[in-house]
Amino acid sequence: MYPQIRAIVEADLLVVDKFIVAQLHSGVPLVESIGHYIVEAGGKRLRPLLVLLTARCCNIQGGQHIPMAAVIEFIHTATLLHDDVVDMSTLRRGRPTVNAEWNNPSSVLVGDFIYSRAFQILVEIGDMRIMKIIADTTNKIAEGEVLQLITKHNPTSTEANYMQVISDKTAILFQAAAQCGAILGSADSTLEVAFTRFGMHLGIAFQLIDDVLDYAGDSSAMGKNIGDDLAEGKPTLPLIYAMANCDEQQARLIRESLSAQEVAPKLLAEVISIVQNSGALEYSHALAKQQASLALDCLKIVPDSAYKNALQAMVEFSINRNN
């Protein structure tokens, strides 16, 4: 399904990739080395895809959706660089993380470079509404990161806490991508609101499935280890649900693993098994399907086109993927 979605805007994506490579140019060799290492790692490019597809749905004139897609990808990339340092992650997309391959300071500082380059591109786009949306979005992402940090190793974290984290940390960038694509396509206010809401619902659905896959996915397909969230002390929804719906002995094991700074492999395997047998994955998947349905509802007012079909397929892909 994903290749078919990409194919709809493949020509645009190729231009975006070339633009990204050009924008990574720096007089400091380490910046370019790390920048190209990240780009070569690939990734689904869902967020820039969202910019391109929503802009095309609105019959965009001109090429401003290309640098806008790069801005969204740069912001996403910078957050990943910082995330991997905070989480002490060593594997992403099947390759060592930048902090593992180089070091933490390099990862943080190149992340800062990529963030600032995104705002340089925004200045060239020159749309004050879009600048405000992206400024507000990056600020909200930072708040979401801090909120997640506060909830780490916290066995009393709630579903409401979790939903706030994924809305602020992940879904908000999907929302910004869809809204900015619509603005560049000169969408009217009704259509812009529909795309904005679509982005939020899609982002929430995507993250819910991401957190399900952390307990039930294929590590080789995902390019990261199963149980990473638990090992990092993150109380994601599957863990929160399992803790509230298993017996007291099992709940104690979950609390113990979540509170620990380092989880023993045997305990990690036990807790993963508890989560898998608690109904937590089914519950989380059902919530993702609800969000997907809300996202599809937002597209009802969008005129029919191949680009709209691709957005609908993106929703289906987000909840049915295995990586």
Sine and cosine of phi, psi and omega as CSV:
sin_phi,cos_phi,sin_psi,cos_psi,sin_omega,cos_omega
0.00,0.00,-0.66,0.75,-0.04,-1.00
-0.87,0.49,-0.70,0.71,0.03,-1.00
-0.86,0.52,-0.57,0.82,0.01,-1.00
-0.93,0.38,-0.59,0.81,0.05,-1.00
-0.91,0.43,-0.75,0.66,0.02,-1.00
-0.85,0.52,-0.64,0.77,-0.10,-0.99
-0.86,0.52,-0.49,0.87,-0.04,-1.00
-0.89,0.46,-0.56,0.83,-0.01,-1.00
-0.81,-0.59,0.52,0.85,-0.07,-1.00
-0.85,0.53,-0.65,0.76,-0.01,-1.00
-0.88,0.47,-0.69,0.72,0.05,-1.00
-0.89,0.46,-0.68,0.73,-0.04,-1.00
-0.89,0.45,-0.62,0.79,0.03,-1.00
-0.89,0.45,-0.63,0.78,0.04,-1.00
-0.93,0.37,-0.63,0.77,0.04,-1.00
-0.87,0.49,-0.70,0.71,0.00,-1.00
-0.87,0.49,-0.67,0.74,0.03,-1.00
-0.90,0.43,-0.64,0.77,0.01,-1.00
-0.90,0.44,-0.68,0.73,0.00,-1.00
-0.87,0.49,-0.73,0.68,0.00,-1.00
-0.86,0.51,-0.69,0.73,0.00,-1.00
-0.89,0.46,-0.62,0.79,-0.06,-1.00
-0.97,0.24,-0.21,0.98,0.04,-1.00
-1.00,0.09,-0.01,1.00,0.00,-1.00
-0.88,0.47,0.70,-0.72,0.01,-1.00
-0.46,-0.89,0.48,-0.87,0.08,-1.00
-0.97,0.25,-0.13,0.99,0.02,-1.00
-0.98,-0.19,0.93,-0.36,-0.10,-1.00
-0.81,0.58,-0.61,0.79,-0.03,-1.00
-0.88,0.47,-0.61,0.79,0.02,-1.00
-0.88,0.48,-0.73,0.69,0.00,-1.00
-0.92,0.40,-0.64,0.76,-0.02,-1.00
-0.87,0.49,-0.74,0.67,-0.01,-1.00
-0.93,0.36,-0.65,0.76,0.02,-1.00
-0.85,0.53,-0.73,0.69,0.01,-1.00
-0.94,0.34,-0.55,0.84,0.07,-1.00
-0.86,0.51,-0.66,0.75,-0.01,-1.00
-0.93,0.36,-0.73,0.69,-0.03,-1.00
-0.88,0.47,-0.67,0.74,-0.03,-1.00
-0.93,0.37,-0.33,0.94,0.03,-1.00
-0.94,0.35,-0.26,0.97,0.05,-1.00
0.99,0.14,-0.75,-0.66,-0.13,-0.99
0.93,-0.36,0.26,-0.97,-0.10,-1.00
-0.98,0.19,-0.35,0.94,-0.04,-1.00
0.85,0.53,0.57,0.82,-0.04,-1.00
-0.89,0.45,-0.63,0.78,-0.07,-1.00
-0.93,0.36,-0.74,0.67,0.11,-0.99
-0.90,0.44,-0.55,0.83,0.10,-1.00
-0.84,0.55,-0.64,0.77,0.00,-1.00
-0.89,0.46,-0.67,0.74,0.06,-1.00
-0.87,0.50,-0.77,0.64,-0.07,-1.00
-0.89,0.46,-0.70,0.71,-0.06,-1.00
-0.94,0.34,-0.66,0.75,0.01,-1.00
-0.93,0.37,-0.63,0.78,0.04,-1.00
-0.89,0.46,-0.68,0.73,0.01,-1.00
-0.93,0.37,-0.57,0.82,0.08,-1.00
-0.86,0.51,-0.52,0.85,-0.04,-1.00
-1.00,-0.09,0.24,0.97,0.06,-1.00
0.84,0.54,0.76,0.65,-0.02,-1.00
-0.83,0.57,0.66,-0.75,0.10,-0.99
-0.96,-0.28,0.76,-0.65,-0.04,-1.00
1.00,-0.07,-0.14,-0.99,-0.14,-0.99
-0.85,-0.53,0.38,0.92,-0.05,-1.00
-0.93,0.38,-0.29,0.96,0.03,-1.00
-0.94,0.35,-0.34,0.94,0.00,-1.00
-0.93,0.36,-0.84,0.54,0.05,-1.00
-0.89,0.45,-0.51,0.86,0.02,-1.00
-0.90,0.43,-0.66,0.75,0.04,-1.00
-0.89,0.46,-0.61,0.79,0.03,-1.00
-0.92,0.40,-0.63,0.77,0.04,-1.00
-0.84,0.54,-0.75,0.67,-0.02,-1.00
-0.89,0.46,-0.67,0.75,0.01,-1.00
-0.92,0.39,-0.62,0.79,0.03,-1.00
-0.90,0.43,-0.68,0.73,0.01,-1.00
-0.89,0.45,-0.69,0.73,0.04,-1.00
-0.87,0.49,-0.71,0.70,-0.01,-1.00
-0.89,0.46,-0.69,0.73,0.00,-1.00
-0.88,0.47,-0.65,0.76,0.01,-1.00
-0.91,0.41,-0.58,0.82,0.04,-1.00
-0.91,0.42,-0.66,0.75,0.03,-1.00
-0.86,0.50,-0.70,0.71,0.01,-1.00
-0.94,0.34,-0.65,0.76,0.02,-1.00
-0.84,0.55,-0.71,0.71,-0.08,-1.00
-0.91,0.43,-0.50,0.86,0.07,-1.00
-0.95,0.32,-0.75,0.66,-0.02,-1.00
-0.87,0.50,-0.67,0.74,-0.06,-1.00
-1.00,0.08,-0.12,0.99,-0.07,-1.00
0.83,0.56,0.62,0.78,0.01,-1.00
-0.96,0.28,0.49,-0.87,-0.02,-1.00
-0.85,-0.53,-0.14,0.99,-0.07,-1.00
-0.65,-0.76,0.75,-0.66,0.08,-1.00
-0.53,-0.85,0.74,-0.67,-0.01,-1.00
0.81,0.58,0.57,0.82,0.07,-1.00
0.98,0.22,0.15,0.99,0.00,-1.00
-0.75,-0.66,0.35,-0.94,0.08,-1.00
-0.85,0.53,0.62,-0.78,0.07,-1.00
-0.92,0.40,0.27,-0.96,0.00,-1.00
-0.88,0.48,-0.66,0.75,0.00,-1.00
-0.91,0.40,-0.47,0.88,0.06,-1.00
-0.98,0.20,-0.61,0.79,-0.05,-1.00
-0.98,0.22,-0.59,0.80,0.05,-1.00
-0.93,-0.37,-0.99,-0.11,0.05,-1.00
-0.19,-0.98,0.15,-0.99,-0.04,-1.00
-0.88,0.47,-0.74,0.67,-0.01,-1.00
-0.85,0.53,-0.66,0.75,0.01,-1.00
-0.89,0.45,-0.66,0.75,-0.01,-1.00
-0.90,0.44,-0.71,0.70,0.00,-1.00
-0.90,0.43,-0.73,0.69,-0.11,-0.99
-0.95,0.32,-0.61,0.79,0.07,-1.00
-0.94,0.34,-0.55,0.84,0.14,-0.99
-0.86,0.52,-0.67,0.74,0.04,-1.00
-0.89,0.46,-0.66,0.75,0.03,-1.00
-0.86,0.51,-0.72,0.70,-0.05,-1.00
-0.92,0.39,-0.64,0.77,0.10,-1.00
-0.84,0.54,-0.77,0.63,-0.08,-1.00
-0.92,0.38,-0.54,0.84,0.06,-1.00
-0.90,0.43,-0.60,0.80,0.05,-1.00
-0.85,0.52,-0.66,0.75,-0.02,-1.00
-0.97,0.25,-0.46,0.89,0.14,-0.99
-0.89,0.45,-0.67,0.75,0.03,-1.00
-0.91,0.42,-0.63,0.78,0.03,-1.00
-0.86,0.51,-0.64,0.77,0.03,-1.00
-0.87,0.49,-0.64,0.77,0.01,-1.00
-0.93,0.37,-0.57,0.82,0.07,-1.00
-0.90,0.44,-0.66,0.75,0.19,-0.98
0.97,0.26,0.46,0.89,0.03,-1.00
-0.94,-0.35,0.91,-0.42,-0.09,-1.00
-0.90,0.43,-0.57,0.82,0.03,-1.00
-0.90,0.44,-0.69,0.72,0.01,-1.00
-0.92,0.40,-0.65,0.76,0.05,-1.00
-0.85,0.53,-0.68,0.74,0.00,-1.00
-0.91,0.41,-0.68,0.73,0.00,-1.00
-0.87,0.50,-0.72,0.70,-0.04,-1.00
-0.94,0.34,-0.63,0.77,0.05,-1.00
-0.88,0.48,-0.72,0.70,0.02,-1.00
-0.91,0.42,-0.62,0.79,-0.02,-1.00
-0.91,0.42,-0.73,0.68,-0.01,-1.00
-0.91,0.42,-0.55,0.83,0.06,-1.00
-0.91,0.41,-0.67,0.74,0.01,-1.00
-0.92,0.39,-0.61,0.79,0.05,-1.00
-0.87,0.49,-0.68,0.73,0.01,-1.00
-0.88,0.48,-0.66,0.75,0.06,-1.00
-0.89,0.46,-0.67,0.75,0.02,-1.00
-0.88,0.47,-0.62,0.78,0.04,-1.00
-0.89,0.45,-0.68,0.73,0.00,-1.00
-0.92,0.39,-0.66,0.76,0.02,-1.00
-0.88,0.48,-0.66,0.75,0.05,-1.00
-0.90,0.44,-0.63,0.78,0.02,-1.00
-0.88,0.47,-0.64,0.77,0.00,-1.00
-0.91,0.42,-0.60,0.80,-0.06,-1.00
-0.99,0.12,-0.16,0.99,0.02,-1.00
-0.86,0.51,0.64,-0.77,0.03,-1.00
0.87,0.50,0.39,0.92,-0.03,-1.00
-0.95,-0.31,0.97,-0.24,-0.03,-1.00
-0.96,0.29,-0.10,0.99,0.03,-1.00
-0.99,-0.16,0.11,0.99,0.01,-1.00
-0.88,0.47,0.61,-0.79,-0.11,-0.99
-0.94,-0.33,0.19,-0.98,0.08,-1.00
-0.87,0.50,-0.61,0.79,0.02,-1.00
-0.90,0.44,-0.66,0.75,0.07,-1.00
-0.85,0.52,-0.72,0.69,-0.03,-1.00
-0.88,0.48,-0.73,0.69,-0.03,-1.00
-0.90,0.45,-0.57,0.82,0.05,-1.00
-0.91,0.42,-0.68,0.74,-0.01,-1.00
-0.88,0.47,-0.75,0.66,-0.08,-1.00
-0.95,0.30,-0.48,0.88,0.08,-1.00
-0.92,0.40,-0.72,0.70,-0.07,-1.00
-0.98,0.21,-0.59,0.81,-0.15,-0.99
-1.00,0.01,-0.56,0.83,-0.09,-1.00
-0.89,-0.46,-0.84,0.54,-0.16,-0.99
-0.91,0.41,-0.47,0.88,-0.04,-1.00
-0.88,0.47,-0.53,0.85,0.01,-1.00
-0.97,0.24,-0.57,0.82,0.14,-0.99
-0.87,0.50,-0.69,0.72,0.00,-1.00
-0.87,0.49,-0.73,0.69,-0.01,-1.00
-0.89,0.46,-0.64,0.77,0.00,-1.00
-0.87,0.49,-0.73,0.68,-0.02,-1.00
-0.93,0.38,-0.68,0.74,-0.02,-1.00
-0.91,0.42,-0.70,0.72,-0.03,-1.00
-0.92,0.39,-0.60,0.80,0.09,-1.00
-0.87,0.49,-0.67,0.75,0.01,-1.00
-0.91,0.41,-0.66,0.75,0.00,-1.00
-0.89,0.45,-0.71,0.70,0.01,-1.00
-0.90,0.43,-0.45,0.89,0.06,-1.00
-1.00,0.07,0.13,0.99,0.02,-1.00
0.85,0.52,0.63,0.78,0.05,-1.00
-0.90,0.43,0.52,-0.85,0.11,-0.99
-0.96,0.29,0.15,-0.99,-0.14,-0.99
-0.88,0.47,-0.60,0.80,-0.01,-1.00
-0.91,0.41,-0.70,0.72,0.00,-1.00
-0.93,0.36,-0.62,0.79,0.02,-1.00
-0.88,0.47,-0.70,0.72,0.03,-1.00
-0.88,0.48,-0.66,0.75,-0.01,-1.00
-0.88,0.48,-0.70,0.71,0.02,-1.00
-0.92,0.38,-0.60,0.80,0.02,-1.00
-0.88,0.48,-0.74,0.68,0.02,-1.00
-0.91,0.41,-0.63,0.78,0.05,-1.00
-0.82,0.57,-0.73,0.68,-0.02,-1.00
-0.87,0.49,-0.67,0.74,0.01,-1.00
-0.90,0.44,-0.75,0.66,-0.02,-1.00
-0.89,0.45,-0.66,0.75,0.03,-1.00
-0.88,0.47,-0.69,0.72,-0.01,-1.00
-0.89,0.45,-0.65,0.76,0.03,-1.00
-0.91,0.42,-0.72,0.70,0.02,-1.00
-0.86,0.51,-0.69,0.73,-0.01,-1.00
-0.87,0.49,-0.71,0.70,-0.04,-1.00
-0.94,0.34,-0.59,0.81,0.07,-1.00
-0.85,0.52,-0.71,0.71,0.01,-1.00
-0.92,0.38,-0.60,0.80,0.07,-1.00
-0.82,0.57,-0.67,0.74,-0.05,-1.00
-0.97,0.24,-0.46,0.89,0.14,-0.99
-0.92,0.40,-0.72,0.70,-0.04,-1.00
-0.90,0.44,-0.40,0.92,0.03,-1.00
-0.91,0.41,-0.33,0.94,0.03,-1.00
-0.94,-0.35,-0.24,0.97,-0.11,-0.99
-0.67,-0.74,0.11,0.99,-0.08,-1.00
-1.00,0.07,-0.05,-1.00,0.05,-1.00
-0.97,-0.22,0.90,-0.43,-0.09,-1.00
-0.87,0.49,-0.58,0.81,0.01,-1.00
-0.94,0.35,-0.58,0.81,0.02,-1.00
-0.96,0.29,-0.61,0.79,-0.06,-1.00
-0.99,0.16,-0.41,0.91,-0.04,-1.00
0.97,0.23,0.33,0.94,0.09,-1.00
-0.49,-0.87,0.18,-0.98,-0.11,-0.99
-0.99,0.12,0.62,-0.78,0.11,-0.99
-0.91,0.42,0.66,-0.75,0.02,-1.00
0.99,0.12,0.17,0.99,-0.01,-1.00
-0.85,0.52,-0.67,0.74,-0.03,-1.00
-0.88,0.48,-0.70,0.71,0.03,-1.00
-0.90,0.44,-0.69,0.72,-0.01,-1.00
-0.88,0.47,-0.49,0.87,0.01,-1.00
-1.00,0.00,0.03,1.00,0.05,-1.00
0.98,0.19,0.41,0.91,-0.03,-1.00
-1.00,-0.03,0.87,-0.49,0.04,-1.00
-0.99,0.10,0.98,0.17,0.03,-1.00
-0.98,0.19,0.14,-0.99,-0.13,-0.99
-0.85,0.53,-0.70,0.71,0.01,-1.00
-0.82,0.57,-0.64,0.77,-0.01,-1.00
-0.94,0.33,-0.67,0.74,0.00,-1.00
-0.88,0.47,-0.70,0.72,0.00,-1.00
-0.90,0.43,-0.72,0.69,-0.01,-1.00
-0.86,0.51,-0.67,0.74,-0.03,-1.00
-0.88,0.48,-0.56,0.83,-0.05,-1.00
-1.00,0.08,-0.22,0.98,-0.14,-0.99
-0.79,-0.61,0.23,0.97,0.08,-1.00
-0.94,-0.35,0.02,-1.00,-0.02,-1.00
-0.97,0.25,0.16,-0.99,-0.14,-0.99
-0.90,0.44,-0.62,0.78,0.01,-1.00
-0.89,0.45,-0.68,0.73,0.03,-1.00
-0.91,0.41,-0.66,0.75,0.02,-1.00
-0.88,0.47,-0.59,0.81,0.03,-1.00
-0.90,0.43,-0.65,0.76,0.03,-1.00
-0.89,0.45,-0.65,0.76,0.02,-1.00
-0.90,0.43,-0.72,0.69,0.00,-1.00
-0.88,0.48,-0.64,0.77,-0.01,-1.00
-0.90,0.44,-0.71,0.70,-0.02,-1.00
-0.93,0.37,-0.61,0.79,-0.03,-1.00
-0.94,0.34,-0.56,0.83,-0.03,-1.00
-0.98,0.19,-0.39,0.92,-0.08,-1.00
-0.95,0.33,0.60,-0.80,0.08,-1.00
-0.97,0.26,-0.43,0.90,0.07,-1.00
-0.59,-0.81,0.82,-0.58,-0.07,-1.00
-0.99,-0.10,0.80,-0.61,0.03,-1.00
-0.90,0.44,0.61,-0.79,-0.04,-1.00
-0.79,0.61,-0.64,0.77,0.00,-1.00
-0.90,0.43,-0.69,0.73,0.01,-1.00
-0.92,0.40,-0.64,0.77,0.02,-1.00
-0.86,0.52,-0.72,0.69,0.00,-1.00
-0.90,0.44,-0.63,0.77,0.02,-1.00
-0.89,0.46,-0.72,0.70,-0.05,-1.00
-0.93,0.37,-0.63,0.78,0.05,-1.00
-0.86,0.52,-0.67,0.74,0.02,-1.00
-0.90,0.44,-0.66,0.75,0.04,-1.00
-0.87,0.49,-0.72,0.69,-0.01,-1.00
-0.88,0.47,-0.70,0.71,-0.04,-1.00
-0.90,0.44,-0.46,0.89,-0.06,-1.00
-0.97,-0.23,0.12,0.99,-0.10,-0.99
-0.99,-0.11,-0.14,0.99,-0.12,-0.99
1.00,0.03,0.01,1.00,-0.06,-1.00
-0.91,0.42,-0.62,0.78,-0.04,-1.00
-0.94,0.34,-0.62,0.79,0.04,-1.00
-0.92,0.40,-0.65,0.76,0.02,-1.00
-0.89,0.46,-0.72,0.69,-0.03,-1.00
-0.91,0.41,-0.64,0.77,0.01,-1.00
-0.91,0.42,-0.62,0.79,0.02,-1.00
-0.90,0.44,-0.65,0.76,0.06,-1.00
-0.90,0.43,-0.63,0.78,0.04,-1.00
-0.89,0.47,-0.65,0.76,0.02,-1.00
-0.91,0.41,-0.57,0.82,0.08,-1.00
-0.89,0.46,-0.71,0.71,0.02,-1.00
-0.91,0.42,-0.62,0.79,0.04,-1.00
-0.89,0.45,-0.65,0.76,0.03,-1.00
-0.90,0.44,-0.66,0.75,0.05,-1.00
-0.90,0.44,-0.63,0.78,0.03,-1.00
-0.89,0.45,-0.70,0.71,0.00,-1.00
-0.90,0.44,-0.59,0.81,0.05,-1.00
-0.87,0.50,-0.59,0.81,-0.01,-1.00
-0.90,0.43,-0.43,0.90,-0.05,-1.00
-1.00,0.09,-0.08,1.00,-0.08,-1.00
-0.88,0.48,-0.52,0.86,-0.02,-1.00
-1.00,0.02,-0.05,1.00,-0.01,-1.00
-0.99,0.16,0.75,-0.66,0.02,-1.00
-0.85,0.53,0.58,-0.81,-0.02,-1.00
-0.90,0.44,0.66,-0.75,0.06,-1.00
-0.17,-0.99,0.18,-0.98,0.07,-1.00
-0.89,0.45,-0.52,0.86,-0.02,-1.00
-0.94,0.33,-0.63,0.77,0.08,-1.00
-0.90,0.44,-0.68,0.73,0.03,-1.00
-0.85,0.52,-0.62,0.78,0.00,-1.00
-0.93,0.38,-0.61,0.79,0.06,-1.00
-0.90,0.43,-0.65,0.76,0.05,-1.00
-0.90,0.44,-0.65,0.76,0.03,-1.00
-0.92,0.40,-0.53,0.84,0.03,-1.00
-0.90,0.44,-0.60,0.80,0.05,-1.00
-0.89,0.45,-0.74,0.67,0.00,-1.00
-0.88,0.47,-0.67,0.74,0.02,-1.00
-0.87,0.49,-0.67,0.75,-0.09,-1.00
-0.89,0.46,-0.52,0.85,-0.04,-1.00
-0.98,-0.19,-0.16,0.99,-0.03,-1.00
-0.91,-0.41,0.12,0.99,-0.07,-1.00
-0.98,0.22,0.24,-0.97,0.04,-1.00
-0.87,-0.49,0.18,0.98,0.07,-1.00
-0.41,-0.91,0.00,0.00,0.00,0.00
